[in-house]
Amino acid sequence: MGVKVRIFEKEYNLKANEDEEYLKIIAAYVDNKVRRIASSIPERGDEQISILACLNIADELYKLREKTRKARERVQQLIEKIEKEAK
């Protein structure tokens, strides 16, 4: 599937196995991040703004992965506790 999107006043053709609506949502999310960073530090160039947006998104992803990992560990501990008590 492919769709045209605009991110920070530039048009991109996205192609992926996801549906068009999903691609638009992701592009809007990235556009929002880039615009927020650009408005907070307008003296930076487009490349620096884009890199900072990527770093922000990567930070969010890393934190969510870490939270998910901890939740899985906690679930595993609870399962082990239940299995131990069920014996």
C-alpha positions in Angstrom: 0.0 0.0 0.0 1.2 3.5 -0.7 0.2 7.0 0.3 1.5 10.6 -0.1 2.1 12.5 3.1 3.5 15.8 4.1 6.0 16.1 6.9 7.4 19.6 7.7 6.3 21.0 4.4 7.8 18.2 2.3 5.9 15.6 0.5 6.8 11.9 0.8 5.5 8.8 -0.9 5.2 6.1 1.7 4.9 2.4 0.8 4.3 -0.3 3.4 2.3 -3.3 4.1 0.2 -1.2 6.5 -3.1 0.4 5.5 -3.3 4.0 4.3 -4.9 5.4 7.5 -2.1 3.9 9.6 0.6 5.5 7.4 -1.2 8.9 7.7 -1.3 8.6 11.5 2.4 7.8 11.7 3.3 10.6 9.3 1.1 13.1 11.3 2.9 11.9 14.5 6.3 12.6 13.0 5.2 15.9 11.5 3.9 17.0 15.0 7.2 16.1 16.6 9.3 17.9 14.0 7.1 21.0 14.2 7.2 21.1 18.0 11.0 20.9 18.0 11.2 23.5 15.2 9.1 25.9 17.1 11.1 25.5 20.3 14.5 26.0 18.5 13.8 27.9 15.3 17.5 28.8 14.7 18.3 25.2 13.9 18.4 23.8 10.3 16.0 21.2 9.0 18.5 18.4 9.3 19.2 19.2 13.0 15.5 19.5 13.7 14.9 16.1 12.0 17.7 14.4 14.0 16.3 15.8 17.2 12.8 14.6 16.3 14.3 11.1 15.6 16.1 11.1 18.9 12.8 12.1 20.7 10.9 9.3 19.0 13.7 6.8 19.7 13.7 7.9 23.4 9.9 7.2 23.5 10.4 3.9 21.9 13.2 2.8 24.2 11.2 3.8 27.3 8.2 1.9 26.1 10.3 -1.2 25.4 11.8 -1.0 28.8 8.4 -0.6 30.4 7.1 -3.6 28.4 10.2 -5.6 29.4 9.6 -4.8 33.1 5.9 -5.6 32.8 6.7 -9.0 31.2 9.1 -9.8 34.0 6.5 -8.9 36.6 3.9 -11.1 34.8 6.4 -14.0 34.7 7.0 -13.5 38.5 3.3 -13.6 39.2 2.8 -16.7 37.0 5.7 -18.5 38.9 4.2 -17.4 42.2 0.7 -18.7 41.2 2.2 -22.0 40.0 4.2 -22.5 43.2 1.2 -21.8 45.4 -1.0 -24.1 43.2 1.3 -27.1 44.0 
